[in-house]
Amino acid sequence: MLSRKIPIDAAPPNVTPTYASRGMTHSVLRNVLPEESMEPRAAYQLIHDELALDANPALNLATFVTTYMDDEADRLMVETFNKNAIDWDEYPQTVALQDRCVNMLSRLFGAAEHHDGGGTATVGSSEAIHLAGLAMKFRWRNARVAAGLPSDRPNIVMGANVQVCWEKFARYFDVEPRYVPLTPTRFIIGVDEAMALVDENTIGVVGILGSTYTGEYEPIADLDAALTVLCNEHNKSGSGSGTGSGSGTGSGDANGWFWDVPLHVDAASGGFVAPFLTPELLWDFRLPRVHSINVSGHKYGLVYPGVGWVLWREASDLPRELIFEVDYLGGSHANFGLNFSRGASQIVAQYYNLIRLGRDGYTDIMTSLAETARWLGTEVGRLPGVTLVAGGTDLPLVCFRLNDDVPFSVFDISDRLRLRGWVVPAYRMAADAESVSVLRIVVREGLSRDMADCLLADIAAALTHLRAHPPEPPAAAAVPPGAGTAPAAGTATVAASGSAHPRHPSVPVGACIAGMARVSTEKVETKTTAVC
């Protein structure tokens, strides 16, 4: 998260512990480095108490990120917190564990023995996606240059439901994003609509195995087949020399460009689900146009936050100029990543899960989660005024909306559930399905059938309360000059149902702007007992 400097008077300047007489004798400035040190126990308690204001991770059903691991995994992570995974010579066995994870995942995702690709650990799927996108861009650009064709207008085709890291990739690395819009009845990419956006400047098409919005798997096999038909048509229609990327039949298009558009699978959420629940589903390297895959180890890979993986089908899918040979850590090693130093503990924890659980263990866990999601989806769908959008058919999550005649919104339900400690996000769909607002419940380890039953009871109670006490509609605000333009990032918006979608009330006004904390200019001489 990017933090920003904030004015000194914008927030309370001090943290004042209530146990001062037992460990501290004065308040602590919030945003200025203290002049004096303090006892470790006091520092721990100060931070511990503030963090108690956070949500309970076990009740945070907004996140896909793992909140539980075995005690033995916790021990291994603590034992490796002080290891830097980038120090290959110093920690060769950590590197060996990463290599084993890449090999296991590559084969799990359908790579044949003759495929000579590889992969790397990342700090999450966001970094993995940037690396995969860069590989597609460089591969396309190199082929365009070799063909003597312009290479200054790359684009990438994806559904409007992609996670924000794809938007970041396109903006940060100067690639035109071409979004397939959604519809009020289709919340994932449309195959025909995607093909209509592909041209000779397309570096790749993105398919999502588990949409963040609804948990649905996109039709990866259909995208693969449609791309093959599209490329073959262009390659047969021209009379060029076929000096572009890839290989296959035909001579290229009229410009001599050989169409060979790759498919990247964003399996951040589904990569550790589909192989165990639907192993017959074709979405991975068994499809000829799938050149790269990313997956989050810290989602259904069951590792605490901080690990992702990106894999390539063939060595040729990762251009050599993206790989750096680093020798100043002792020995020469190949590196491809946006980050350099990173902790080894999450890599170790991923390897622990892979050997500890194996195929049977992952299958048992995913089956249990899917059964809970399907049960919960069925029961939620029976509640009055509710329409089920997804109920554990693909990812183990439940997504539902309210009928048009309900006098309150999903945002109101989300607020009511927070009173019981549940964090269940409400949000609007991506373009052009913003008229649909939904609630999403991610079923992870820790949400047992018993806890799901408690959640169901609280959802039913929230619906009953809101029907008896419908919220007042928001007052019509005066339209400021320039109204009608799109709201700025991070601006609270109003849902189609009429209820506002505000920041969480525990977040101070001005503390976060589009995810960026501002820096306070608190006055050192100010003494106050104000706390959060």
C-alpha positions in Angstrom: 0.0 0.0 0.0 1.3 3.5 -0.9 1.3 5.9 2.1 1.0 9.6 1.7 2.1 12.5 4.0 -0.9 14.1 5.7 -1.3 17.5 7.5 -0.2 17.5 11.1 -3.6 18.5 12.3 -5.5 16.0 10.3 -5.3 13.2 12.9 -4.8 12.8 16.6 -1.1 13.2 17.2 -0.6 10.8 20.1 -1.1 7.2 21.1 -1.8 7.2 24.8 -1.9 3.7 26.5 -4.3 3.2 29.4 -1.7 1.0 31.1 0.9 3.8 31.3 1.6 3.4 35.0 2.6 -0.2 34.4 5.0 0.3 31.5 4.9 3.8 30.1 4.8 7.3 31.7 4.0 9.4 28.6 2.1 9.3 25.4 3.7 8.2 22.1 3.7 10.4 19.0 1.9 8.6 16.2 3.7 9.9 13.1 7.0 11.2 14.4 9.9 8.9 15.3 10.1 8.9 19.1 13.1 10.4 20.7 13.3 7.7 23.4 13.1 3.9 23.3 10.6 1.8 25.3 10.5 -1.6 26.7 9.6 -4.4 24.2 6.7 -5.5 26.3 5.2 -2.0 26.2 5.7 -1.6 22.5 4.1 -5.0 21.9 1.0 -4.1 24.0 0.6 -0.7 22.4 0.4 -2.3 18.9 -1.5 -5.3 20.1 -4.3 -3.2 21.5 -4.6 -1.1 18.4 -4.8 -4.1 16.1 -7.7 -5.4 18.2 -9.7 -2.9 16.2 -9.2 -4.9 13.0 -11.8 -7.5 11.9 -11.5 -11.1 13.1 -9.7 -12.9 10.2 -11.8 -16.0 10.8 -15.0 -13.9 10.2 -13.6 -12.0 7.2 -15.5 -13.6 4.4 -14.4 -10.9 2.0 -10.9 -12.2 1.4 -9.7 -15.3 -0.5 -6.5 -15.1 1.4 -5.7 -18.0 3.8 -6.2 -17.3 7.5 -5.4 -20.7 8.9 -2.4 -23.1 8.7 -1.1 -26.1 10.7 0.9 -25.4 13.8 3.8 -27.2 12.1 3.6 -24.7 9.2 3.6 -21.8 11.6 6.8 -23.2 13.2 8.5 -23.6 9.9 7.6 -20.0 8.9 8.9 -18.6 12.2 12.1 -20.6 11.7 12.6 -19.1 8.2 11.5 -15.5 8.8 15.1 -14.4 8.9 16.0 -16.0 5.5 16.1 -13.9 2.3 14.9 -16.1 -0.5 17.0 -14.2 -3.0 20.3 -15.3 -1.3 20.8 -18.4 -3.4 24.3 -19.3 -2.3 23.5 -18.7 1.4 20.2 -20.6 1.4 20.5 -23.2 -1.4 18.0 -25.5 0.1 15.3 -22.8 0.1 16.0 -22.4 -3.7 15.6 -26.2 -4.0 12.2 -26.0 -2.3 11.1 -23.3 -4.7 12.3 -25.4 -7.7 10.3 -28.4 -6.4 7.2 -26.2 -6.1 7.5 -25.0 -9.6 7.9 -28.5 -10.9 5.0 -29.8 -8.9 2.7 -27.0 -10.1 3.8 -27.2 -13.7 2.8 -30.9 -13.8 -0.3 -30.2 -11.8 -1.3 -27.7 -14.5 -0.9 -30.2 -17.4 2.6 -29.5 -18.6 3.9 -32.5 -20.6 7.3 -33.9 -20.1 8.6 -32.4 -23.4 7.6 -28.9 -22.3 10.8 -27.1 -21.2 9.2 -24.1 -19.5 9.6 -23.1 -15.9 8.4 -20.5 -13.4 9.1 -18.6 -10.3 7.7 -17.7 -6.9 6.3 -14.2 -6.5 4.9 -12.2 -3.6 1.4 -12.9 -4.9 -0.6 -13.1 -8.1 -0.3 -9.4 -8.8 3.5 -9.6 -9.3 3.0 -12.9 -11.2 0.5 -11.2 -13.6 3.0 -8.3 -14.2 5.7 -10.8 -15.1 3.4 -12.9 -17.4 2.2 -9.7 -19.1 5.8 -8.5 -19.6 6.7 -11.9 -21.2 3.8 -11.6 -23.6 4.6 -8.0 -24.5 8.3 -8.8 -25.1 7.5 -11.9 -27.1 5.1 -10.0 -29.3 7.5 -7.0 -29.7 10.4 -9.2 -30.7 8.4 -11.0 -33.3 7.1 -7.7 -34.7 10.6 -6.3 -35.0 11.8 -9.4 -36.7 9.0 -9.1 -39.2 9.9 -5.4 -39.9 6.5 -4.3 -38.5 5.6 -1.5 -36.1 5.7 -2.6 -32.4 4.6 0.6 -30.6 0.9 -0.2 -30.1 0.5 -3.4 -28.0 -2.9 -4.3 -26.6 -4.2 -7.0 -24.4 -7.8 -8.4 -24.4 -9.6 -9.3 -21.2 -13.0 -9.2 -19.5 -14.1 -6.1 -17.6 -14.2 -8.4 -14.5 -10.4 -8.7 -14.3 -8.8 -8.0 -11.0 -7.2 -4.5 -10.7 -3.7 -5.8 -11.1 -4.4 -6.3 -14.8 -5.4 -2.7 -15.1 -2.1 -1.8 -13.3 -0.1 -3.9 -15.7 -1.6 -2.2 -18.7 -1.1 1.3 -17.3 2.4 0.7 -15.8 3.8 -1.0 -18.9 2.1 1.0 -21.6 -0.2 -1.6 -23.0 -3.7 -0.7 -24.3 -6.3 -2.6 -22.3 -9.2 -3.9 -24.4 -12.1 -4.9 -22.1 -14.9 -7.1 -23.0 -17.9 -5.5 -21.2 -20.2 -7.5 -19.1 -24.0 -7.6 -19.3 -26.7 -7.7 -16.6 -26.8 -11.5 -17.2 -23.2 -12.3 -18.1 -20.6 -11.5 -15.5 -17.5 -13.1 -17.3 -15.8 -12.7 -20.6 -17.7 -13.4 -23.8 -15.8 -15.5 -26.3 -17.1 -13.8 -29.5 -16.8 -10.4 -28.0 -13.2 -11.1 -27.1 -12.3 -12.3 -30.5 -13.7 -9.1 -32.0 -11.1 -7.1 -30.1 -8.1 -9.2 -31.1 -5.9 -7.8 -33.9 -2.3 -8.0 -35.0 -1.2 -5.8 -32.1 -2.7 -8.1 -29.4 0.0 -9.5 -27.1 -2.4 -12.0 -25.6 -5.9 -12.8 -24.3 -6.6 -13.3 -20.6 -9.0 -16.0 -19.3 -9.9 -16.1 -15.6 -10.2 -19.4 -13.7 -12.4 -18.0 -10.9 -13.7 -14.5 -11.3 -13.2 -12.3 -8.2 -16.8 -11.0 -8.7 -18.7 -14.3 -8.8 -16.3 -17.2 -8.6 -17.2 -18.4 -12.1 -14.6 -20.0 -14.4 -14.3 -18.3 -17.7 -14.6 -20.6 -20.8 -10.8 -21.1 -21.3 -11.2 -24.0 -23.7 -13.6 -22.0 -25.8 -11.2 -19.1 -25.9 -8.4 -21.4 -26.9 -10.4 -22.9 -29.8 -11.7 -19.5 -31.0 -8.2 -18.0 -30.9 -6.9 -20.9 -33.0 -9.7 -20.4 -35.6 -9.0 -16.7 -35.7 -5.3 -17.0 -36.1 -5.6 -19.7 -38.8 -8.0 -17.6 -40.8 -5.6 -14.7 -40.9 -2.6 -16.9 -41.6 -4.3 -18.5 -44.6 -5.7 -15.3 -46.0 -2.5 -13.4 -46.6 0.5 -13.9 -48.9 3.3 -12.8 -46.6 6.4 -14.8 -45.6 5.2 -15.8 -42.2 8.1 -14.2 -40.3 6.0 -13.3 -37.3 5.8 -15.1 -33.9 5.1 -18.8 -33.4 4.7 -21.6 -35.9 1.9 -23.4 -37.6 0.1 -23.6 -40.9 -0.4 -20.7 -43.3 1.8 -18.0 -44.6 0.7 -15.1 -42.5 -1.6 -12.2 -43.2 -1.2 -9.6 -46.0 1.5 -7.8 -44.0 3.6 -11.0 -43.6 2.6 -11.2 -39.9 2.0 -14.7 -38.6 -0.8 -14.6 -36.1 0.0 -16.6 -32.9 -1.9 -14.9 -30.1 -1.2 -16.7 -26.8 -3.7 -17.2 -23.9 -2.8 -16.4 -20.3 -4.8 -18.0 -17.6 -5.3 -16.0 -14.4 -5.8 -18.9 -12.1 -5.1 -16.9 -8.9 -8.1 -18.4 -7.2 -9.0 -21.5 -9.2 -5.6 -22.9 -9.8 -5.6 -24.8 -6.5 -9.3 -25.7 -6.8 -10.0 -27.0 -10.4 -7.3 -29.7 -10.5 -8.8 -31.3 -7.4 -12.5 -30.9 -8.0 -12.8 -31.0 -11.8 -9.6 -32.6 -13.0 -11.2 -33.3 -16.4 -11.8 -29.6 -17.0 -9.5 -28.3 -19.8 -8.1 -24.9 -18.8 -4.3 -25.4 -18.4 -1.2 -26.3 -20.4 -3.1 -29.2 -22.0 -4.6 -26.5 -24.3 -2.1 -25.5 -27.0 -2.6 -21.7 -26.8 -2.2 -21.5 -23.0 1.4 -20.2 -22.7 1.4 -19.0 -19.1 -0.5 -19.4 -15.9 -0.5 -17.5 -12.6 -1.8 -18.9 -9.3 -2.0 -17.5 -5.7 -0.4 -19.8 -3.1 -1.9 -17.7 -0.4 -5.5 -18.2 -1.6 -6.7 -21.8 -2.1 -3.0 -22.8 -2.0 -3.6 -22.5 1.7 -0.5 -20.4 2.6 -0.6 -17.2 4.6 -0.4 -14.0 2.6 2.8 -13.4 0.6 3.3 -16.0 -2.1 2.2 -16.5 -5.7 3.5 -18.4 -8.7 3.8 -17.8 -12.4 4.6 -20.6 -14.9 5.4 -20.8 -18.6 4.7 -23.6 -20.9 7.9 -23.4 -22.9 11.3 -21.7 -22.4 10.6 -19.7 -25.5 7.5 -18.1 -23.9 9.8 -16.2 -21.5 12.2 -13.9 -23.6 15.7 -14.1 -22.4 16.2 -10.3 -22.1 13.8 -10.3 -19.2 16.0 -12.5 -17.1 18.9 -11.0 -15.2 22.0 -12.9 -14.2 23.0 -11.7 -10.7 26.4 -12.5 -9.2 26.9 -10.1 -6.4 25.3 -12.4 -3.8 27.8 -15.1 -4.4 27.6 -17.2 -7.6 25.6 -16.3 -10.7 21.8 -16.8 -10.7 19.0 -16.1 -13.0 16.4 -13.7 -11.7 13.0 -12.5 -13.1 10.9 -10.5 -10.8 9.6 -7.0 -9.9 10.8 -7.6 -6.3 14.3 -8.7 -5.3 14.6 -9.4 -1.6 11.8 -11.3 -0.1 11.2 -13.6 2.8 11.6 -17.4 2.4 8.9 -18.4 4.9 6.0 -18.4 2.4 7.9 -20.5 -0.1 8.7 -23.0 2.6 5.1 -23.0 3.8 3.9 -23.7 0.2 6.2 -26.7 -0.1 5.0 -27.9 3.3 1.4 -27.8 2.1 2.3 -29.6 -1.1 4.0 -32.5 0.5 1.9 -32.5 3.7 -1.5 -32.6 1.9 -0.7 -34.1 -1.5 -3.4 -34.6 -4.1 -5.7 -36.5 -1.7 -5.4 -33.8 1.0 -6.1 -30.9 -1.3 -9.0 -32.9 -2.8 -10.5 -33.5 0.6 -10.2 -29.9 1.6 -11.6 -28.5 -1.6 -14.4 -31.0 -1.6 -15.4 -30.0 1.9 -15.3 -26.3 1.1 -17.4 -26.8 -2.1 -20.0 -28.8 -0.2 -20.3 -26.1 2.4 -20.6 -23.4 -0.3 -23.3 -25.4 -2.2 -25.2 -26.0 1.0 -25.0 -22.3 2.0 -25.9 -21.2 -1.5 -29.0 -23.4 -1.6 -30.1 -22.1 1.8 -29.4 -18.4 1.0 -31.3 -18.8 -2.3 -34.4 -19.9 -0.3 -34.5 -16.6 1.7 -37.3 -14.2 0.6 -36.2 -11.5 -1.8 -32.9 -13.1 -2.7 -31.6 -14.3 -6.1 -28.6 -16.6 -6.1 -25.8 -15.6 -8.6 -23.3 -18.3 -7.7 -23.4 -21.1 -5.2 -20.2 -23.0 -5.1 -20.4 -24.5 -8.6 -16.9 -23.3 -9.6 -15.0 -21.6 -6.7 -16.3 -22.4 -3.2 -18.1 -19.1 -2.7 -21.6 -17.8 -2.6 -22.8 -14.7 -4.4 -26.3 -13.3 -4.3 -28.3 -10.2 -5.1 -31.7 -8.8 -4.0 -34.8 -8.7 -6.0 -35.9 -5.3 -7.4 -38.9 -5.0 -5.1 -36.8 -5.2 -1.9 -36.8 -1.8 -0.1 -33.1 -1.9 0.9 -29.8 -2.9 -0.6 -27.0 -5.4 -0.3 -24.9 -2.7 1.3 -27.4 -2.4 4.1 -27.2 -6.2 4.7 -23.4 -5.9 4.7 -23.6 -3.2 7.4 -26.0 -5.3 9.5 -23.7 -8.3 9.3 -20.8 -6.3 10.6 -22.7 -5.8 13.8 -22.2 -9.5 14.4 -18.5 -9.4 13.3 -19.0 -10.8 9.8 -17.2 -9.1 7.0 -19.2 -9.8 3.9 -18.5 -7.4 1.0 -21.2 -5.7 -1.1 -20.2 -4.3 -4.4 -21.5 -3.5 -7.9 -20.5 -5.5 -10.9 -18.0 -4.2 -13.5 -18.9 -2.4 -16.7 -21.5 -2.7 -18.2 -23.3 -4.5 -15.4 -23.1 -1.8 -12.7 -26.8 -2.0 -12.2 -26.3 -5.4 -10.4 -25.2 -5.2 -6.8 -24.2 -8.4 -4.9 -22.9 -9.8 -1.7 -20.1 -12.4 -1.8 -19.2 -15.0 0.8 -15.8 -16.7 0.3 -15.8 -20.2 1.9 -12.3 -20.9 3.2 -10.9 -23.3 5.8 -12.3 -22.1 9.1 -15.8 -21.5 7.8 -17.2 -24.9 9.0 -20.8 -26.0 8.4 -21.6 -24.9 11.9 -20.2 -21.4 11.3 -22.0 -21.3 8.0 -25.2 -22.1 9.7 -24.6 -19.2 12.1 -23.9 -16.9 9.2 -27.1 -18.0 7.5 -29.1 -17.2 10.6 -27.5 -13.8 10.8 -28.3 -13.1 7.1 -31.9 -14.1 7.7 -32.1 -11.9 10.8 -30.6 -8.9 8.8 -33.3 -9.4 6.1 -36.0 -9.5 8.7 -34.7 -6.4 10.5 -34.3 -4.4 7.3 -37.8 -5.3 6.1 -39.2 -4.1 9.5 -37.0 -1.0 9.5 -36.1 -0.1 6.0 -33.3 2.5 5.8 -34.1 6.1 4.9 -33.2 6.9 1.3 -30.3 9.3 1.0 -31.0 12.9 0.7 -30.6 14.3 -2.8 -27.3 16.1 -2.9 -26.8 19.4 -4.8 -25.1 18.7 -8.1 -21.7 20.4 -8.1 -20.1 22.1 -11.1 -18.7 19.5 -13.5 -21.1 16.8 -12.3 -21.7 14.0 -14.8 -18.0 13.1 -15.0 -16.8 9.8 -13.7 -16.0 9.8 -9.9 -12.4 9.9 -8.9 -10.7 6.7 -7.7 -11.7 5.9 -4.1 -14.8 8.2 -4.2 -17.8 6.8 -2.5 -20.5 5.9 -5.1 -24.2 5.3 -4.9 -25.6 1.9 -5.8 -28.4 1.5 -8.2 -30.7 0.5 -5.4 -30.1 4.0 -3.9 -28.0 3.1 -0.9 -24.5 4.6 -0.6 -21.4 2.4 -0.8 -19.2 4.3 1.8 -15.9 3.5 3.3 -15.9 1.4 6.4 -16.8 3.7 9.4 -13.6 2.6 11.3 -11.4 4.2 8.6 -10.9 7.9 9.5 -11.8 10.5 6.9 -8.7 11.5 5.1 -6.6 8.6 6.4 -7.0 6.7 3.1 -7.4 8.2 -0.4 -7.5 5.5 -3.1 -5.7 3.2 -0.7 -2.9 5.7 0.1 -2.4 6.8 3.7 -1.3 10.4 4.0 1.5 11.7 6.2 0.6 13.7 9.2 2.5 16.8 10.1 1.7 16.4 13.8 3.2 19.0 16.2 5.8 17.5 18.4 4.9 19.8 21.3 1.2 18.8 21.3 0.2 16.7 24.3 -3.2 15.1 24.2 -4.8 11.9 25.4 -6.9 11.5 22.2 -6.9 8.1 20.8 -8.6 6.3 17.8 
